[in-house]
Amino acid sequence: MSILKRIGYYSIGLSIGIVIVAFFLKKKETEAFCYFPNCRVLKDLRSKTIEISPEIIATKEELTKVFTDGNVLFAKSDVKAVPCKIYVIEGDLQGKKVEITVENCKEKVIVKKVETQ
């Protein structure tokens, strides 16, 4: 087999591979992979249904913003609680610094408490 045929077959295989990889990469969601625990927890909270306790005066949109920009305080959280893990998230809500306590269950997130600092 001559070198030109080898290069031709290589080019055909390479171009087919590039098309397949490009097709799969376009289907990936736009949100990047979260490498750090803080990002993974917040992404998990955003992906579930949010239930708000009746005494809390905050909308789901405001809480979702905190779940996007907030910081998880792992020292105050109970990540080994059963059946729902308990997280404390620090963030800005209506222009004030707040700590939000949430229960992260398998299918939903329950917002238990919002404390202003």
Phi and psi restraints in degrees (range 20) as a CNS / XPLOR table:
assign (resid 1 and name C) (resid 2 and name N)
       (resid 2 and name CA) (resid 2 and name C) 1.0 -76.1 20.0 2
assign (resid 2 and name N) (resid 2 and name CA)
       (resid 2 and name C) (resid 3 and name N) 1.0 161.7 20.0 2
assign (resid 2 and name C) (resid 3 and name N)
       (resid 3 and name CA) (resid 3 and name C) 1.0 -63.6 20.0 2
assign (resid 3 and name N) (resid 3 and name CA)
       (resid 3 and name C) (resid 4 and name N) 1.0 -33.0 20.0 2
assign (resid 3 and name C) (resid 4 and name N)
       (resid 4 and name CA) (resid 4 and name C) 1.0 -67.6 20.0 2
assign (resid 4 and name N) (resid 4 and name CA)
       (resid 4 and name C) (resid 5 and name N) 1.0 -38.5 20.0 2
assign (resid 4 and name C) (resid 5 and name N)
       (resid 5 and name CA) (resid 5 and name C) 1.0 -65.7 20.0 2
assign (resid 5 and name N) (resid 5 and name CA)
       (resid 5 and name C) (resid 6 and name N) 1.0 -40.8 20.0 2
assign (resid 5 and name C) (resid 6 and name N)
       (resid 6 and name CA) (resid 6 and name C) 1.0 -61.8 20.0 2
assign (resid 6 and name N) (resid 6 and name CA)
       (resid 6 and name C) (resid 7 and name N) 1.0 -45.0 20.0 2
assign (resid 6 and name C) (resid 7 and name N)
       (resid 7 and name CA) (resid 7 and name C) 1.0 -63.9 20.0 2
assign (resid 7 and name N) (resid 7 and name CA)
       (resid 7 and name C) (resid 8 and name N) 1.0 -38.1 20.0 2
assign (resid 7 and name C) (resid 8 and name N)
       (resid 8 and name CA) (resid 8 and name C) 1.0 -63.1 20.0 2
assign (resid 8 and name N) (resid 8 and name CA)
       (resid 8 and name C) (resid 9 and name N) 1.0 -48.2 20.0 2
assign (resid 8 and name C) (resid 9 and name N)
       (resid 9 and name CA) (resid 9 and name C) 1.0 -63.0 20.0 2
assign (resid 9 and name N) (resid 9 and name CA)
       (resid 9 and name C) (resid 10 and name N) 1.0 -40.2 20.0 2
assign (resid 9 and name C) (resid 10 and name N)
       (resid 10 and name CA) (resid 10 and name C) 1.0 -61.4 20.0 2
assign (resid 10 and name N) (resid 10 and name CA)
       (resid 10 and name C) (resid 11 and name N) 1.0 -44.3 20.0 2
assign (resid 10 and name C) (resid 11 and name N)
       (resid 11 and name CA) (resid 11 and name C) 1.0 -64.0 20.0 2
assign (resid 11 and name N) (resid 11 and name CA)
       (resid 11 and name C) (resid 12 and name N) 1.0 -40.8 20.0 2
assign (resid 11 and name C) (resid 12 and name N)
       (resid 12 and name CA) (resid 12 and name C) 1.0 -63.2 20.0 2
assign (resid 12 and name N) (resid 12 and name CA)
       (resid 12 and name C) (resid 13 and name N) 1.0 -47.8 20.0 2
assign (resid 12 and name C) (resid 13 and name N)
       (resid 13 and name CA) (resid 13 and name C) 1.0 -63.1 20.0 2
assign (resid 13 and name N) (resid 13 and name CA)
       (resid 13 and name C) (resid 14 and name N) 1.0 -40.6 20.0 2
assign (resid 13 and name C) (resid 14 and name N)
       (resid 14 and name CA) (resid 14 and name C) 1.0 -64.2 20.0 2
assign (resid 14 and name N) (resid 14 and name CA)
       (resid 14 and name C) (resid 15 and name N) 1.0 -43.3 20.0 2
assign (resid 14 and name C) (resid 15 and name N)
       (resid 15 and name CA) (resid 15 and name C) 1.0 -67.3 20.0 2
assign (resid 15 and name N) (resid 15 and name CA)
       (resid 15 and name C) (resid 16 and name N) 1.0 -38.5 20.0 2
assign (resid 15 and name C) (resid 16 and name N)
       (resid 16 and name CA) (resid 16 and name C) 1.0 -63.6 20.0 2
assign (resid 16 and name N) (resid 16 and name CA)
       (resid 16 and name C) (resid 17 and name N) 1.0 -42.6 20.0 2
assign (resid 16 and name C) (resid 17 and name N)
       (resid 17 and name CA) (resid 17 and name C) 1.0 -62.8 20.0 2
assign (resid 17 and name N) (resid 17 and name CA)
       (resid 17 and name C) (resid 18 and name N) 1.0 -41.0 20.0 2
assign (resid 17 and name C) (resid 18 and name N)
       (resid 18 and name CA) (resid 18 and name C) 1.0 -64.1 20.0 2
assign (resid 18 and name N) (resid 18 and name CA)
       (resid 18 and name C) (resid 19 and name N) 1.0 -41.7 20.0 2
assign (resid 18 and name C) (resid 19 and name N)
       (resid 19 and name CA) (resid 19 and name C) 1.0 -62.7 20.0 2
assign (resid 19 and name N) (resid 19 and name CA)
       (resid 19 and name C) (resid 20 and name N) 1.0 -43.4 20.0 2
assign (resid 19 and name C) (resid 20 and name N)
       (resid 20 and name CA) (resid 20 and name C) 1.0 -64.9 20.0 2
assign (resid 20 and name N) (resid 20 and name CA)
       (resid 20 and name C) (resid 21 and name N) 1.0 -45.2 20.0 2
assign (resid 20 and name C) (resid 21 and name N)
       (resid 21 and name CA) (resid 21 and name C) 1.0 -63.5 20.0 2
assign (resid 21 and name N) (resid 21 and name CA)
       (resid 21 and name C) (resid 22 and name N) 1.0 -43.2 20.0 2
assign (resid 21 and name C) (resid 22 and name N)
       (resid 22 and name CA) (resid 22 and name C) 1.0 -62.0 20.0 2
assign (resid 22 and name N) (resid 22 and name CA)
       (resid 22 and name C) (resid 23 and name N) 1.0 -38.3 20.0 2
assign (resid 22 and name C) (resid 23 and name N)
       (resid 23 and name CA) (resid 23 and name C) 1.0 -62.1 20.0 2
assign (resid 23 and name N) (resid 23 and name CA)
       (resid 23 and name C) (resid 24 and name N) 1.0 -45.1 20.0 2
assign (resid 23 and name C) (resid 24 and name N)
       (resid 24 and name CA) (resid 24 and name C) 1.0 -72.0 20.0 2
assign (resid 24 and name N) (resid 24 and name CA)
       (resid 24 and name C) (resid 25 and name N) 1.0 -34.2 20.0 2
assign (resid 24 and name C) (resid 25 and name N)
       (resid 25 and name CA) (resid 25 and name C) 1.0 -69.9 20.0 2
assign (resid 25 and name N) (resid 25 and name CA)
       (resid 25 and name C) (resid 26 and name N) 1.0 -30.4 20.0 2
assign (resid 25 and name C) (resid 26 and name N)
       (resid 26 and name CA) (resid 26 and name C) 1.0 -67.2 20.0 2
assign (resid 26 and name N) (resid 26 and name CA)
       (resid 26 and name C) (resid 27 and name N) 1.0 -30.5 20.0 2
assign (resid 26 and name C) (resid 27 and name N)
       (resid 27 and name CA) (resid 27 and name C) 1.0 -78.1 20.0 2
assign (resid 27 and name N) (resid 27 and name CA)
       (resid 27 and name C) (resid 28 and name N) 1.0 -14.5 20.0 2
assign (resid 27 and name C) (resid 28 and name N)
       (resid 28 and name CA) (resid 28 and name C) 1.0 -64.0 20.0 2
assign (resid 28 and name N) (resid 28 and name CA)
       (resid 28 and name C) (resid 29 and name N) 1.0 149.7 20.0 2
assign (resid 28 and name C) (resid 29 and name N)
       (resid 29 and name CA) (resid 29 and name C) 1.0 -70.2 20.0 2
assign (resid 29 and name N) (resid 29 and name CA)
       (resid 29 and name C) (resid 30 and name N) 1.0 160.1 20.0 2
assign (resid 29 and name C) (resid 30 and name N)
       (resid 30 and name CA) (resid 30 and name C) 1.0 -75.7 20.0 2
assign (resid 30 and name N) (resid 30 and name CA)
       (resid 30 and name C) (resid 31 and name N) 1.0 -25.9 20.0 2
assign (resid 30 and name C) (resid 31 and name N)
       (resid 31 and name CA) (resid 31 and name C) 1.0 -73.4 20.0 2
assign (resid 31 and name N) (resid 31 and name CA)
       (resid 31 and name C) (resid 32 and name N) 1.0 128.9 20.0 2
assign (resid 31 and name C) (resid 32 and name N)
       (resid 32 and name CA) (resid 32 and name C) 1.0 -71.1 20.0 2
assign (resid 32 and name N) (resid 32 and name CA)
       (resid 32 and name C) (resid 33 and name N) 1.0 161.7 20.0 2
assign (resid 32 and name C) (resid 33 and name N)
       (resid 33 and name CA) (resid 33 and name C) 1.0 -67.9 20.0 2
assign (resid 33 and name N) (resid 33 and name CA)
       (resid 33 and name C) (resid 34 and name N) 1.0 138.0 20.0 2
assign (resid 33 and name C) (resid 34 and name N)
       (resid 34 and name CA) (resid 34 and name C) 1.0 -93.1 20.0 2
assign (resid 34 and name N) (resid 34 and name CA)
       (resid 34 and name C) (resid 35 and name N) 1.0 120.5 20.0 2
assign (resid 34 and name C) (resid 35 and name N)
       (resid 35 and name CA) (resid 35 and name C) 1.0 -89.9 20.0 2
assign (resid 35 and name N) (resid 35 and name CA)
       (resid 35 and name C) (resid 36 and name N) 1.0 -28.8 20.0 2
assign (resid 35 and name C) (resid 36 and name N)
       (resid 36 and name CA) (resid 36 and name C) 1.0 -100.0 20.0 2
assign (resid 36 and name N) (resid 36 and name CA)
       (resid 36 and name C) (resid 37 and name N) 1.0 152.3 20.0 2
assign (resid 36 and name C) (resid 37 and name N)
       (resid 37 and name CA) (resid 37 and name C) 1.0 -57.4 20.0 2
assign (resid 37 and name N) (resid 37 and name CA)
       (resid 37 and name C) (resid 38 and name N) 1.0 -39.7 20.0 2
assign (resid 37 and name C) (resid 38 and name N)
       (resid 38 and name CA) (resid 38 and name C) 1.0 -58.1 20.0 2
assign (resid 38 and name N) (resid 38 and name CA)
       (resid 38 and name C) (resid 39 and name N) 1.0 -48.2 20.0 2
assign (resid 38 and name C) (resid 39 and name N)
       (resid 39 and name CA) (resid 39 and name C) 1.0 -65.4 20.0 2
assign (resid 39 and name N) (resid 39 and name CA)
       (resid 39 and name C) (resid 40 and name N) 1.0 -41.1 20.0 2
assign (resid 39 and name C) (resid 40 and name N)
       (resid 40 and name CA) (resid 40 and name C) 1.0 -64.9 20.0 2
assign (resid 40 and name N) (resid 40 and name CA)
       (resid 40 and name C) (resid 41 and name N) 1.0 -41.4 20.0 2
assign (resid 40 and name C) (resid 41 and name N)
       (resid 41 and name CA) (resid 41 and name C) 1.0 -65.3 20.0 2
assign (resid 41 and name N) (resid 41 and name CA)
       (resid 41 and name C) (resid 42 and name N) 1.0 -46.5 20.0 2
assign (resid 41 and name C) (resid 42 and name N)
       (resid 42 and name CA) (resid 42 and name C) 1.0 -63.8 20.0 2
assign (resid 42 and name N) (resid 42 and name CA)
       (resid 42 and name C) (resid 43 and name N) 1.0 -38.4 20.0 2
assign (resid 42 and name C) (resid 43 and name N)
       (resid 43 and name CA) (resid 43 and name C) 1.0 -65.6 20.0 2
assign (resid 43 and name N) (resid 43 and name CA)
       (resid 43 and name C) (resid 44 and name N) 1.0 -39.5 20.0 2
assign (resid 43 and name C) (resid 44 and name N)
       (resid 44 and name CA) (resid 44 and name C) 1.0 -64.0 20.0 2
assign (resid 44 and name N) (resid 44 and name CA)
       (resid 44 and name C) (resid 45 and name N) 1.0 -40.9 20.0 2
assign (resid 44 and name C) (resid 45 and name N)
       (resid 45 and name CA) (resid 45 and name C) 1.0 -65.0 20.0 2
assign (resid 45 and name N) (resid 45 and name CA)
       (resid 45 and name C) (resid 46 and name N) 1.0 -40.7 20.0 2
assign (resid 45 and name C) (resid 46 and name N)
       (resid 46 and name CA) (resid 46 and name C) 1.0 -67.8 20.0 2
assign (resid 46 and name N) (resid 46 and name CA)
       (resid 46 and name C) (resid 47 and name N) 1.0 -25.7 20.0 2
assign (resid 46 and name C) (resid 47 and name N)
       (resid 47 and name CA) (resid 47 and name C) 1.0 -81.6 20.0 2
assign (resid 47 and name N) (resid 47 and name CA)
       (resid 47 and name C) (resid 48 and name N) 1.0 -8.7 20.0 2
assign (resid 47 and name C) (resid 48 and name N)
       (resid 48 and name CA) (resid 48 and name C) 1.0 -108.0 20.0 2
assign (resid 48 and name N) (resid 48 and name CA)
       (resid 48 and name C) (resid 49 and name N) 1.0 166.3 20.0 2
assign (resid 48 and name C) (resid 49 and name N)
       (resid 49 and name CA) (resid 49 and name C) 1.0 -68.8 20.0 2
assign (resid 49 and name N) (resid 49 and name CA)
       (resid 49 and name C) (resid 50 and name N) 1.0 135.3 20.0 2
assign (resid 49 and name C) (resid 50 and name N)
       (resid 50 and name CA) (resid 50 and name C) 1.0 -102.5 20.0 2
assign (resid 50 and name N) (resid 50 and name CA)
       (resid 50 and name C) (resid 51 and name N) 1.0 125.2 20.0 2
assign (resid 50 and name C) (resid 51 and name N)
       (resid 51 and name CA) (resid 51 and name C) 1.0 -109.4 20.0 2
assign (resid 51 and name N) (resid 51 and name CA)
       (resid 51 and name C) (resid 52 and name N) 1.0 133.9 20.0 2
assign (resid 51 and name C) (resid 52 and name N)
       (resid 52 and name CA) (resid 52 and name C) 1.0 -113.6 20.0 2
assign (resid 52 and name N) (resid 52 and name CA)
       (resid 52 and name C) (resid 53 and name N) 1.0 131.9 20.0 2
assign (resid 52 and name C) (resid 53 and name N)
       (resid 53 and name CA) (resid 53 and name C) 1.0 -61.7 20.0 2
assign (resid 53 and name N) (resid 53 and name CA)
       (resid 53 and name C) (resid 54 and name N) 1.0 146.9 20.0 2
assign (resid 53 and name C) (resid 54 and name N)
       (resid 54 and name CA) (resid 54 and name C) 1.0 -61.2 20.0 2
assign (resid 54 and name N) (resid 54 and name CA)
       (resid 54 and name C) (resid 55 and name N) 1.0 -29.5 20.0 2
assign (resid 54 and name C) (resid 55 and name N)
       (resid 55 and name CA) (resid 55 and name C) 1.0 -79.1 20.0 2
assign (resid 55 and name N) (resid 55 and name CA)
       (resid 55 and name C) (resid 56 and name N) 1.0 -5.6 20.0 2
assign (resid 55 and name C) (resid 56 and name N)
       (resid 56 and name CA) (resid 56 and name C) 1.0 -88.9 20.0 2
assign (resid 56 and name N) (resid 56 and name CA)
       (resid 56 and name C) (resid 57 and name N) 1.0 130.0 20.0 2
assign (resid 56 and name C) (resid 57 and name N)
       (resid 57 and name CA) (resid 57 and name C) 1.0 -104.6 20.0 2
assign (resid 57 and name N) (resid 57 and name CA)
       (resid 57 and name C) (resid 58 and name N) 1.0 77.5 20.0 2
assign (resid 57 and name C) (resid 58 and name N)
       (resid 58 and name CA) (resid 58 and name C) 1.0 -155.4 20.0 2
assign (resid 58 and name N) (resid 58 and name CA)
       (resid 58 and name C) (resid 59 and name N) 1.0 146.5 20.0 2
assign (resid 58 and name C) (resid 59 and name N)
       (resid 59 and name CA) (resid 59 and name C) 1.0 -89.6 20.0 2
assign (resid 59 and name N) (resid 59 and name CA)
       (resid 59 and name C) (resid 60 and name N) 1.0 164.4 20.0 2
assign (resid 59 and name C) (resid 60 and name N)
       (resid 60 and name CA) (resid 60 and name C) 1.0 -63.4 20.0 2
assign (resid 60 and name N) (resid 60 and name CA)
       (resid 60 and name C) (resid 61 and name N) 1.0 -34.0 20.0 2
assign (resid 60 and name C) (resid 61 and name N)
       (resid 61 and name CA) (resid 61 and name C) 1.0 -65.2 20.0 2
assign (resid 61 and name N) (resid 61 and name CA)
       (resid 61 and name C) (resid 62 and name N) 1.0 -41.9 20.0 2
assign (resid 61 and name C) (resid 62 and name N)
       (resid 62 and name CA) (resid 62 and name C) 1.0 -65.6 20.0 2
assign (resid 62 and name N) (resid 62 and name CA)
       (resid 62 and name C) (resid 63 and name N) 1.0 -41.9 20.0 2
assign (resid 62 and name C) (resid 63 and name N)
       (resid 63 and name CA) (resid 63 and name C) 1.0 -67.4 20.0 2
assign (resid 63 and name N) (resid 63 and name CA)
       (resid 63 and name C) (resid 64 and name N) 1.0 -36.9 20.0 2
assign (resid 63 and name C) (resid 64 and name N)
       (resid 64 and name CA) (resid 64 and name C) 1.0 -63.4 20.0 2
assign (resid 64 and name N) (resid 64 and name CA)
       (resid 64 and name C) (resid 65 and name N) 1.0 -35.5 20.0 2
assign (resid 64 and name C) (resid 65 and name N)
       (resid 65 and name CA) (resid 65 and name C) 1.0 -64.6 20.0 2
assign (resid 65 and name N) (resid 65 and name CA)
       (resid 65 and name C) (resid 66 and name N) 1.0 -40.4 20.0 2
assign (resid 65 and name C) (resid 66 and name N)
       (resid 66 and name CA) (resid 66 and name C) 1.0 -66.0 20.0 2
assign (resid 66 and name N) (resid 66 and name CA)
       (resid 66 and name C) (resid 67 and name N) 1.0 -37.5 20.0 2
assign (resid 66 and name C) (resid 67 and name N)
       (resid 67 and name CA) (resid 67 and name C) 1.0 -69.6 20.0 2
assign (resid 67 and name N) (resid 67 and name CA)
       (resid 67 and name C) (resid 68 and name N) 1.0 -15.5 20.0 2
assign (resid 67 and name C) (resid 68 and name N)
       (resid 68 and name CA) (resid 68 and name C) 1.0 -90.7 20.0 2
assign (resid 68 and name N) (resid 68 and name CA)
       (resid 68 and name C) (resid 69 and name N) 1.0 -45.0 20.0 2
assign (resid 68 and name C) (resid 69 and name N)
       (resid 69 and name CA) (resid 69 and name C) 1.0 -104.0 20.0 2
assign (resid 69 and name N) (resid 69 and name CA)
       (resid 69 and name C) (resid 70 and name N) 1.0 -5.8 20.0 2
assign (resid 69 and name C) (resid 70 and name N)
       (resid 70 and name CA) (resid 70 and name C) 1.0 -78.1 20.0 2
assign (resid 70 and name N) (resid 70 and name CA)
       (resid 70 and name C) (resid 71 and name N) 1.0 176.1 20.0 2
assign (resid 70 and name C) (resid 71 and name N)
       (resid 71 and name CA) (resid 71 and name C) 1.0 -120.8 20.0 2
assign (resid 71 and name N) (resid 71 and name CA)
       (resid 71 and name C) (resid 72 and name N) 1.0 132.7 20.0 2
assign (resid 71 and name C) (resid 72 and name N)
       (resid 72 and name CA) (resid 72 and name C) 1.0 -83.1 20.0 2
assign (resid 72 and name N) (resid 72 and name CA)
       (resid 72 and name C) (resid 73 and name N) 1.0 126.8 20.0 2
assign (resid 72 and name C) (resid 73 and name N)
       (resid 73 and name CA) (resid 73 and name C) 1.0 -93.3 20.0 2
assign (resid 73 and name N) (resid 73 and name CA)
       (resid 73 and name C) (resid 74 and name N) 1.0 92.1 20.0 2
assign (resid 73 and name C) (resid 74 and name N)
       (resid 74 and name CA) (resid 74 and name C) 1.0 -67.4 20.0 2
assign (resid 74 and name N) (resid 74 and name CA)
       (resid 74 and name C) (resid 75 and name N) 1.0 -26.7 20.0 2
assign (resid 74 and name C) (resid 75 and name N)
       (resid 75 and name CA) (resid 75 and name C) 1.0 -66.6 20.0 2
assign (resid 75 and name N) (resid 75 and name CA)
       (resid 75 and name C) (resid 76 and name N) 1.0 -30.8 20.0 2
assign (resid 75 and name C) (resid 76 and name N)
       (resid 76 and name CA) (resid 76 and name C) 1.0 -95.2 20.0 2
assign (resid 76 and name N) (resid 76 and name CA)
       (resid 76 and name C) (resid 77 and name N) 1.0 -7.1 20.0 2
assign (resid 76 and name C) (resid 77 and name N)
       (resid 77 and name CA) (resid 77 and name C) 1.0 -91.5 20.0 2
assign (resid 77 and name N) (resid 77 and name CA)
       (resid 77 and name C) (resid 78 and name N) 1.0 157.5 20.0 2
assign (resid 77 and name C) (resid 78 and name N)
       (resid 78 and name CA) (resid 78 and name C) 1.0 -116.6 20.0 2
assign (resid 78 and name N) (resid 78 and name CA)
       (resid 78 and name C) (resid 79 and name N) 1.0 90.0 20.0 2
assign (resid 78 and name C) (resid 79 and name N)
       (resid 79 and name CA) (resid 79 and name C) 1.0 -81.1 20.0 2
assign (resid 79 and name N) (resid 79 and name CA)
       (resid 79 and name C) (resid 80 and name N) 1.0 -6.1 20.0 2
assign (resid 79 and name C) (resid 80 and name N)
       (resid 80 and name CA) (resid 80 and name C) 1.0 -108.7 20.0 2
assign (resid 80 and name N) (resid 80 and name CA)
       (resid 80 and name C) (resid 81 and name N) 1.0 11.0 20.0 2
assign (resid 80 and name C) (resid 81 and name N)
       (resid 81 and name CA) (resid 81 and name C) 1.0 -67.1 20.0 2
assign (resid 81 and name N) (resid 81 and name CA)
       (resid 81 and name C) (resid 82 and name N) 1.0 147.8 20.0 2
assign (resid 81 and name C) (resid 82 and name N)
       (resid 82 and name CA) (resid 82 and name C) 1.0 -123.3 20.0 2
assign (resid 82 and name N) (resid 82 and name CA)
       (resid 82 and name C) (resid 83 and name N) 1.0 136.0 20.0 2
assign (resid 82 and name C) (resid 83 and name N)
       (resid 83 and name CA) (resid 83 and name C) 1.0 -87.7 20.0 2
assign (resid 83 and name N) (resid 83 and name CA)
       (resid 83 and name C) (resid 84 and name N) 1.0 -14.7 20.0 2
assign (resid 83 and name C) (resid 84 and name N)
       (resid 84 and name CA) (resid 84 and name C) 1.0 -117.5 20.0 2
assign (resid 84 and name N) (resid 84 and name CA)
       (resid 84 and name C) (resid 85 and name N) 1.0 131.0 20.0 2
assign (resid 84 and name C) (resid 85 and name N)
       (resid 85 and name CA) (resid 85 and name C) 1.0 -73.4 20.0 2
assign (resid 85 and name N) (resid 85 and name CA)
       (resid 85 and name C) (resid 86 and name N) 1.0 146.6 20.0 2
assign (resid 85 and name C) (resid 86 and name N)
       (resid 86 and name CA) (resid 86 and name C) 1.0 -112.0 20.0 2
assign (resid 86 and name N) (resid 86 and name CA)
       (resid 86 and name C) (resid 87 and name N) 1.0 124.4 20.0 2
assign (resid 86 and name C) (resid 87 and name N)
       (resid 87 and name CA) (resid 87 and name C) 1.0 -120.8 20.0 2
assign (resid 87 and name N) (resid 87 and name CA)
       (resid 87 and name C) (resid 88 and name N) 1.0 145.5 20.0 2
assign (resid 87 and name C) (resid 88 and name N)
       (resid 88 and name CA) (resid 88 and name C) 1.0 -111.9 20.0 2
assign (resid 88 and name N) (resid 88 and name CA)
       (resid 88 and name C) (resid 89 and name N) 1.0 124.2 20.0 2
assign (resid 88 and name C) (resid 89 and name N)
       (resid 89 and name CA) (resid 89 and name C) 1.0 -117.9 20.0 2
assign (resid 89 and name N) (resid 89 and name CA)
       (resid 89 and name C) (resid 90 and name N) 1.0 131.3 20.0 2
assign (resid 89 and name C) (resid 90 and name N)
       (resid 90 and name CA) (resid 90 and name C) 1.0 -102.5 20.0 2
assign (resid 90 and name N) (resid 90 and name CA)
       (resid 90 and name C) (resid 91 and name N) 1.0 134.8 20.0 2
assign (resid 90 and name C) (resid 91 and name N)
       (resid 91 and name CA) (resid 91 and name C) 1.0 -170.7 20.0 2
assign (resid 91 and name N) (resid 91 and name CA)
       (resid 91 and name C) (resid 92 and name N) 1.0 -172.7 20.0 2
assign (resid 91 and name C) (resid 92 and name N)
       (resid 92 and name CA) (resid 92 and name C) 1.0 -104.7 20.0 2
assign (resid 92 and name N) (resid 92 and name CA)
       (resid 92 and name C) (resid 93 and name N) 1.0 129.5 20.0 2
assign (resid 92 and name C) (resid 93 and name N)
       (resid 93 and name CA) (resid 93 and name C) 1.0 -134.9 20.0 2
assign (resid 93 and name N) (resid 93 and name CA)
       (resid 93 and name C) (resid 94 and name N) 1.0 117.6 20.0 2
assign (resid 93 and name C) (resid 94 and name N)
       (resid 94 and name CA) (resid 94 and name C) 1.0 55.3 20.0 2
assign (resid 94 and name N) (resid 94 and name CA)
       (resid 94 and name C) (resid 95 and name N) 1.0 39.9 20.0 2
assign (resid 94 and name C) (resid 95 and name N)
       (resid 95 and name CA) (resid 95 and name C) 1.0 79.3 20.0 2
assign (resid 95 and name N) (resid 95 and name CA)
       (resid 95 and name C) (resid 96 and name N) 1.0 5.9 20.0 2
assign (resid 95 and name C) (resid 96 and name N)
       (resid 96 and name CA) (resid 96 and name C) 1.0 -119.9 20.0 2
assign (resid 96 and name N) (resid 96 and name CA)
       (resid 96 and name C) (resid 97 and name N) 1.0 148.6 20.0 2
assign (resid 96 and name C) (resid 97 and name N)
       (resid 97 and name CA) (resid 97 and name C) 1.0 -74.8 20.0 2
assign (resid 97 and name N) (resid 97 and name CA)
       (resid 97 and name C) (resid 98 and name N) 1.0 129.7 20.0 2
assign (resid 97 and name C) (resid 98 and name N)
       (resid 98 and name CA) (resid 98 and name C) 1.0 -134.0 20.0 2
assign (resid 98 and name N) (resid 98 and name CA)
       (resid 98 and name C) (resid 99 and name N) 1.0 158.2 20.0 2
assign (resid 98 and name C) (resid 99 and name N)
       (resid 99 and name CA) (resid 99 and name C) 1.0 -118.0 20.0 2
assign (resid 99 and name N) (resid 99 and name CA)
       (resid 99 and name C) (resid 100 and name N) 1.0 121.5 20.0 2
assign (resid 99 and name C) (resid 100 and name N)
       (resid 100 and name CA) (resid 100 and name C) 1.0 -108.0 20.0 2
assign (resid 100 and name N) (resid 100 and name CA)
       (resid 100 and name C) (resid 101 and name N) 1.0 127.1 20.0 2
assign (resid 100 and name C) (resid 101 and name N)
       (resid 101 and name CA) (resid 101 and name C) 1.0 -100.6 20.0 2
assign (resid 101 and name N) (resid 101 and name CA)
       (resid 101 and name C) (resid 102 and name N) 1.0 124.1 20.0 2
assign (resid 101 and name C) (resid 102 and name N)
       (resid 102 and name CA) (resid 102 and name C) 1.0 -128.7 20.0 2
assign (resid 102 and name N) (resid 102 and name CA)
       (resid 102 and name C) (resid 103 and name N) 1.0 151.2 20.0 2
assign (resid 102 and name C) (resid 103 and name N)
       (resid 103 and name CA) (resid 103 and name C) 1.0 -104.8 20.0 2
assign (resid 103 and name N) (resid 103 and name CA)
       (resid 103 and name C) (resid 104 and name N) 1.0 122.6 20.0 2
assign (resid 103 and name C) (resid 104 and name N)
       (resid 104 and name CA) (resid 104 and name C) 1.0 -100.3 20.0 2
assign (resid 104 and name N) (resid 104 and name CA)
       (resid 104 and name C) (resid 105 and name N) 1.0 96.8 20.0 2
assign (resid 104 and name C) (resid 105 and name N)
       (resid 105 and name CA) (resid 105 and name C) 1.0 -92.1 20.0 2
assign (resid 105 and name N) (resid 105 and name CA)
       (resid 105 and name C) (resid 106 and name N) 1.0 177.4 20.0 2
assign (resid 105 and name C) (resid 106 and name N)
       (resid 106 and name CA) (resid 106 and name C) 1.0 -64.0 20.0 2
assign (resid 106 and name N) (resid 106 and name CA)
       (resid 106 and name C) (resid 107 and name N) 1.0 -37.7 20.0 2
assign (resid 106 and name C) (resid 107 and name N)
       (resid 107 and name CA) (resid 107 and name C) 1.0 -115.8 20.0 2
assign (resid 107 and name N) (resid 107 and name CA)
       (resid 107 and name C) (resid 108 and name N) 1.0 -9.2 20.0 2
assign (resid 107 and name C) (resid 108 and name N)
       (resid 108 and name CA) (resid 108 and name C) 1.0 -152.3 20.0 2
assign (resid 108 and name N) (resid 108 and name CA)
       (resid 108 and name C) (resid 109 and name N) 1.0 164.8 20.0 2
assign (resid 108 and name C) (resid 109 and name N)
       (resid 109 and name CA) (resid 109 and name C) 1.0 -117.2 20.0 2
assign (resid 109 and name N) (resid 109 and name CA)
       (resid 109 and name C) (resid 110 and name N) 1.0 128.2 20.0 2
assign (resid 109 and name C) (resid 110 and name N)
       (resid 110 and name CA) (resid 110 and name C) 1.0 -110.5 20.0 2
assign (resid 110 and name N) (resid 110 and name CA)
       (resid 110 and name C) (resid 111 and name N) 1.0 118.1 20.0 2
assign (resid 110 and name C) (resid 111 and name N)
       (resid 111 and name CA) (resid 111 and name C) 1.0 -84.2 20.0 2
assign (resid 111 and name N) (resid 111 and name CA)
       (resid 111 and name C) (resid 112 and name N) 1.0 114.3 20.0 2
assign (resid 111 and name C) (resid 112 and name N)
       (resid 112 and name CA) (resid 112 and name C) 1.0 -92.1 20.0 2
assign (resid 112 and name N) (resid 112 and name CA)
       (resid 112 and name C) (resid 113 and name N) 1.0 -41.9 20.0 2
assign (resid 112 and name C) (resid 113 and name N)
       (resid 113 and name CA) (resid 113 and name C) 1.0 -152.2 20.0 2
assign (resid 113 and name N) (resid 113 and name CA)
       (resid 113 and name C) (resid 114 and name N) 1.0 142.0 20.0 2
assign (resid 113 and name C) (resid 114 and name N)
       (resid 114 and name CA) (resid 114 and name C) 1.0 -126.4 20.0 2
assign (resid 114 and name N) (resid 114 and name CA)
       (resid 114 and name C) (resid 115 and name N) 1.0 117.5 20.0 2
assign (resid 114 and name C) (resid 115 and name N)
       (resid 115 and name CA) (resid 115 and name C) 1.0 -116.2 20.0 2
assign (resid 115 and name N) (resid 115 and name CA)
       (resid 115 and name C) (resid 116 and name N) 1.0 130.6 20.0 2
assign (resid 115 and name C) (resid 116 and name N)
       (resid 116 and name CA) (resid 116 and name C) 1.0 -83.1 20.0 2
assign (resid 116 and name N) (resid 116 and name CA)
       (resid 116 and name C) (resid 117 and name N) 1.0 145.9 20.0 2
